Amino acid sequence: MDPATTSSRNARRGLFHVEPERRTVPGRTKASTLDSRVHNRSLILATLYQDGAMTRAELGRVTGLTAPTVSALVAELDQEGLLADIGPREGVRRGKPAGLVRIVDDAVCVIALDLSHSDRFAGVITDLRGRVMARSQVPIGDALGTAAEKLVFLLAADLVDQAPRPVLGIGVGTPGIVDAEGVIRQAGHLEWTDLPLARRLTERFGVPARVGNDINAATLGARHFRGVAAHNVMVVSIEHGVGAGLIVGGELVEGEQFAAGEIGHVTVDDDGGPCICGRRGCLDLLIDAAHVRAALAAAGEAGHRGVLERAGRALGVVLAPIVSALNLNEIVLAGPADLVDGPFRESVARTVQGRTLAPISAAVAVRALGGDHDLIPLGAVGLVLSAELGVL
């Protein structure tokens, strides 16, 4: 494979010059009345979002809020169009039945951008459940730096113009290092350094913007919109280089330098080929989609299964100690369906289960979401829903 092509593809992860800046821990402050109101609004919305329609009395029992607080917040959210009264449950006959309230899923919409592709930026408009209402994309060509940034705004503007409802916010999943403020510290393949994308999107379009790493976004997309129920889960993508997203105790783990999940440059073969990171035999060289396809082409039909099984075993060897250390219950494989489904997934599962303690190996499941191109945009939707409504 052309070394220049390999270099360009791996640089896309943007993780080779991580600054040692660390998170700061904010001092604790006493909750204000406004804090409590925002928290209680989120509690009402999250309860209805997760559990479905219920009466005001049921909301009070589930949330622990007083009846006056529930009534006031429901009235406020109803006036904003986020909630609606839908009448009593069917079959209720005695007395005056209490009316149910529910979230209006299409009251507002969310715009989500996926900047992970090598040839295009893609975006969607969704409702509050992540149902896609419209799509758009712009080709990247050879755009870099400011030119590439302009394409992001061009795509966002197109989607804002198409939005059939008020826009709650804009979510973005991008390769590279992204800090808590939505600043892209480095995205090597786009030549972005310290790009305050979230702030600039907010200033341009007048709605909140949330920006996160693409693999972390894919992890949130799998967790909240693809039925991944485990509280301890890792999503591994081999689509463009190798990256992993990690949820522990139901919370996304980003790391102190916002670079958690960089497993592609763990050495798995001391005698392996040279890698862009400067070492040899990295996992990326064995399981990245482009490398796997090259190996499949060289092996021919007869060696097809063997190539995929070796790639799966290499990933399983890397994942086994992580699974053991964190007691992960689920591993999700993302990437081209013809690569991650079948022998590759089976080999990952077999290797992890064969290298971990019986109680751990018995509990861990390995599943594939091959060919699911909406994981990253859905995760970007999740960033907005979590920040603006507190429902995820």
C-alpha positions in Angstrom: 0.0 0.0 0.0 1.2 3.5 -0.8 2.8 4.9 2.4 1.5 8.4 1.5 -2.1 7.0 1.5 -1.5 5.2 4.8 0.0 8.3 6.3 -3.0 10.4 5.2 -5.6 8.0 6.5 -4.0 7.4 9.9 -3.4 11.2 10.4 -7.1 11.4 10.2 -7.3 10.3 13.8 -5.3 13.4 14.8 -3.8 11.8 17.9 0.0 12.0 17.4 0.7 15.4 19.1 -1.5 15.4 22.1 -0.9 18.4 24.4 -0.5 17.5 28.1 -3.2 19.9 29.1 -5.5 18.4 31.6 -9.1 18.9 32.7 -9.7 21.3 35.6 -12.2 20.3 38.3 -14.5 23.2 39.0 -15.1 24.1 42.6 -18.4 23.1 44.1 -21.1 25.7 44.5 -24.4 25.6 46.2 -27.3 24.9 43.9 -29.4 28.1 43.1 -33.1 28.3 42.6 -32.4 28.5 38.8 -30.3 25.3 39.0 -33.1 23.5 40.7 -35.6 24.6 38.2 -33.4 23.5 35.3 -32.8 20.2 37.0 -36.5 19.6 37.6 -37.4 20.5 34.0 -34.8 18.0 32.8 -36.1 15.4 35.3 -39.7 15.8 33.9 -38.5 15.6 30.3 -36.1 12.6 30.9 -38.8 10.7 32.7 -41.3 11.1 29.9 -38.6 10.5 27.2 -37.6 7.2 28.8 -40.9 5.9 30.2 -43.5 7.3 27.9 -46.7 9.2 28.6 -48.0 9.4 32.2 -50.3 11.5 34.4 -49.1 14.4 36.4 -49.6 12.4 39.6 -47.5 9.6 38.2 -44.8 12.1 37.3 -44.8 13.3 40.9 -44.4 9.8 42.2 -41.6 8.8 39.8 -39.6 12.0 40.1 -40.3 12.8 43.7 -41.4 16.3 42.8 -44.3 18.0 44.5 -47.7 18.2 42.7 -47.5 22.1 42.4 -43.9 21.8 40.9 -45.0 19.1 38.4 -48.1 21.1 37.4 -46.1 24.3 36.9 -43.4 22.7 34.9 -45.8 20.7 32.7 -47.7 23.8 32.0 -44.5 25.6 31.1 -43.3 22.8 28.8 -46.7 22.5 27.2 -46.7 26.2 26.4 -43.2 25.8 24.8 -44.7 23.0 22.7 -42.4 20.3 24.1 -45.2 18.5 25.9 -48.8 17.8 25.0 -51.9 16.5 26.8 -53.2 13.4 25.1 -56.3 12.6 27.2 -56.9 9.7 29.6 -55.7 6.1 29.1 -58.0 3.9 27.1 -60.4 1.9 29.1 -60.6 4.3 32.1 -64.3 4.9 32.9 -64.9 5.6 36.6 -64.8 9.2 37.8 -62.9 11.9 36.0 -59.8 10.2 34.7 -56.5 12.1 34.8 -55.0 13.2 31.5 -51.7 11.9 30.2 -48.9 14.1 29.1 -46.2 13.1 26.6 -43.2 14.6 24.8 -43.9 16.0 21.4 -41.2 14.2 19.4 -41.3 16.6 16.5 -41.8 19.8 18.4 -38.2 20.8 17.6 -35.5 19.3 15.4 -31.8 18.6 15.8 -29.1 19.1 13.2 -26.2 16.6 13.3 -23.0 16.8 11.3 -20.7 13.8 10.6 -17.2 15.0 9.6 -15.5 11.6 9.7 -15.6 10.7 6.0 -12.5 11.2 3.9 -14.4 12.5 0.9 -17.4 14.4 2.2 -19.1 16.0 5.2 -22.6 14.6 5.9 -25.5 15.8 7.9 -29.0 15.0 9.0 -32.0 16.6 10.5 -33.8 14.5 13.1 -36.6 14.7 15.6 -36.1 14.2 19.3 -36.1 10.4 18.9 -33.3 10.5 16.3 -35.6 9.8 13.4 -34.0 11.2 10.3 -36.2 13.8 8.5 -33.7 15.1 5.9 -30.1 14.5 4.8 -27.4 16.6 3.0 -23.7 16.4 2.3 -20.9 18.4 0.7 -17.9 17.0 -1.0 -14.6 17.8 0.7 -12.3 17.6 -2.4 -8.9 18.9 -1.4 -10.2 21.5 1.1 -8.1 21.9 4.2 -8.0 24.4 7.1 -10.2 27.4 6.6 -11.6 26.1 3.4 -12.7 22.9 5.1 -14.3 24.9 7.9 -16.3 26.9 5.4 -17.7 23.6 4.0 -18.9 22.7 7.5 -20.8 26.0 7.7 -22.1 25.5 4.2 -23.5 22.1 5.1 -25.0 23.4 8.4 -26.6 26.4 6.6 -28.3 24.0 4.1 -29.7 21.9 6.9 -30.9 24.9 8.9 -32.7 26.2 5.8 -34.4 22.7 5.4 -35.4 22.4 9.1 -39.2 22.0 9.3 -39.3 23.0 13.0 -37.3 25.3 15.3 -33.7 24.0 15.7 -32.9 22.9 19.2 -29.2 22.7 18.5 -26.4 21.5 16.2 -24.3 18.4 17.1 -21.1 17.5 15.5 -19.0 14.4 15.4 -15.4 15.0 14.2 -12.2 13.1 14.1 -9.4 14.4 16.3 -9.0 15.7 19.8 -12.0 17.7 21.0 -12.2 19.3 24.4 -15.1 19.9 26.7 -15.8 23.3 25.1 -16.1 22.0 21.6 -12.7 23.2 20.5 -11.1 20.9 18.0 -7.5 20.9 19.4 -6.2 18.9 16.5 -7.7 17.1 13.4 -4.6 16.3 11.4 -6.2 15.4 8.1 -8.1 18.6 7.9 -5.3 20.8 9.3 -7.4 22.1 12.1 -5.7 23.1 15.3 -7.5 24.8 18.2 -10.6 25.4 16.1 -13.5 26.7 18.4 -16.1 25.1 16.2 -18.9 24.9 18.7 -18.6 28.6 19.5 -18.5 29.6 15.9 -21.5 27.5 14.9 -23.4 29.0 17.8 -22.5 32.5 16.8 -23.3 31.9 13.2 -26.7 30.2 13.6 -27.9 31.4 17.0 -28.5 28.0 18.5 -26.4 25.9 20.9 -23.7 23.7 19.2 -22.0 20.7 20.7 -18.9 19.1 19.2 -17.4 15.8 20.1 -15.0 13.2 18.8 -16.5 11.0 16.1 -15.9 7.7 17.8 -17.2 9.0 21.1 -20.3 10.2 19.2 -20.7 6.7 17.6 -20.5 5.2 21.0 -23.3 7.5 22.2 -25.3 6.7 19.1 -25.0 3.0 19.8 -25.9 3.4 23.4 -28.9 5.6 23.1 -30.4 4.8 19.7 -29.3 1.2 18.8 -30.4 -0.7 21.9 -27.0 -1.1 23.6 -28.2 -1.4 27.2 -25.0 -2.3 29.0 -23.6 0.3 31.4 -20.0 -0.8 30.6 -19.5 -0.9 26.9 -16.8 -0.3 24.3 -17.5 0.6 20.6 -14.6 -0.1 18.3 -14.6 1.3 14.8 -12.4 0.2 12.0 -13.9 2.4 9.2 -11.2 5.1 9.0 -8.2 4.0 11.1 -9.0 2.3 14.4 -10.7 4.1 17.3 -12.7 3.2 20.3 -15.3 4.8 22.5 -15.8 3.8 26.1 -18.7 4.0 28.4 -18.2 3.0 32.1 -21.0 3.2 34.6 -23.2 4.7 31.9 -20.9 7.7 31.5 -18.7 8.4 28.5 -14.9 8.2 29.3 -12.9 10.8 27.4 -9.6 10.9 29.3 -7.8 13.8 30.8 -6.3 14.8 27.4 -9.6 13.9 25.7 -7.8 11.0 23.9 -9.3 7.9 25.6 -9.9 5.0 23.2 -6.7 5.3 21.1 -6.1 1.6 20.8 -5.1 1.6 17.1 -1.4 2.2 18.0 -1.1 -0.6 20.6 1.8 -2.9 19.4 0.5 -6.4 18.6 3.3 -7.6 16.4 6.9 -6.7 17.3 8.1 -7.8 13.9 5.2 -6.1 12.0 5.4 -3.4 9.4 6.2 0.3 10.2 3.3 2.5 11.3 2.8 6.2 10.9 3.2 6.6 14.6 6.8 5.7 14.4 6.6 2.2 15.8 6.0 -1.2 14.2 3.3 -3.8 14.3 0.4 -1.6 15.5 -3.1 -2.9 15.7 -4.2 -0.4 13.1 -2.0 -2.2 10.5 -4.0 -5.4 11.1 -7.6 -4.3 11.5 -8.2 -0.9 9.8 -10.6 -1.5 7.0 -8.2 -0.4 4.2 -5.5 -2.8 5.5 -7.9 -5.6 5.9 -9.2 -5.2 2.3 -5.6 -5.2 1.0 -4.9 -8.4 2.9 -8.1 -10.0 1.6 -7.1 -9.1 -2.0 -3.7 -10.6 -1.5 -5.1 -13.8 0.1 -7.7 -14.5 -2.5 -11.0 -16.4 -1.9 -9.4 -19.3 -0.1 -7.7 -17.2 2.5 -10.7 -14.8 3.1 -11.8 -16.3 6.4 -8.3 -16.6 7.7 -7.6 -13.0 7.2 -10.7 -11.9 9.0 -10.1 -14.3 11.9 -6.5 -13.1 12.3 -7.7 -9.5 12.4 -10.3 -10.4 14.9 -7.9 -12.3 17.1 -5.5 -9.2 17.1 -8.3 -7.0 18.3 -9.4 -9.6 20.9 -5.9 -9.7 22.3 -5.9 -6.0 22.8 -9.4 -5.9 24.2 -9.1 -8.7 26.7 -7.2 -6.8 29.4 -9.5 -3.8 29.0 -12.5 -6.0 29.4 -11.0 -7.6 32.5 -9.9 -4.3 34.0 -13.3 -2.6 33.5 -15.6 -5.6 33.5 -17.1 -4.6 30.2 -20.4 -6.3 29.4 -20.6 -5.4 25.7 -18.3 -4.8 22.8 -19.8 -3.2 19.7 -17.9 -3.4 16.4 -18.6 -0.7 13.8 -17.3 -0.5 10.2 -18.1 -2.0 6.8 -20.6 -4.8 7.2 -18.7 -7.2 5.1 -15.7 -6.9 7.4 -17.1 -6.7 10.9 -19.9 -9.2 10.7 -19.2 -12.9 10.6 -15.6 -14.3 11.1 -14.1 -11.1 12.4 -16.8 -10.7 15.1 -16.7 -14.4 16.0 -12.9 -14.3 16.3 -13.0 -11.2 18.6 -15.6 -12.9 20.8 -13.7 -16.1 20.9 -10.4 -14.4 21.8 -11.8 -12.2 24.5 -13.7 -15.0 26.1 -10.7 -17.3 26.0 -8.4 -14.7 27.7 -10.6 -13.5 30.5 -11.8 -15.0 33.8 -14.9 -17.1 33.5 -17.4 -14.8 35.2 -16.2 -11.9 33.0 -16.1 -13.9 29.8 -19.6 -15.3 30.4 -21.0 -11.8 30.8 -19.4 -10.1 27.8 -21.2 -10.0 24.5 -19.7 -9.0 21.2 -22.1 -7.6 18.6 -21.6 -5.9 15.2 -23.3 -2.8 13.8 -21.8 -3.1 10.4 -22.7 -0.6 7.8 -24.6 1.7 10.2 -23.6 5.1 8.8 -25.9 6.9 11.2 -24.1 6.1 14.5 -22.0 9.2 14.5 -24.8 11.7 13.6 -27.1 10.0 16.1 -24.4 10.4 18.7 -24.2 14.1 17.8 -27.9 14.3 18.3 -27.4 12.8 21.7 -24.9 15.5 22.6 -27.6 18.1 21.9 -30.4 16.3 23.7 -28.3 15.7 26.8 -27.0 19.3 27.0 -30.2 21.1 26.1 -33.0 18.9 27.5 -31.2 16.6 29.8 -33.1 13.6 28.4 -30.1 11.3 27.8 
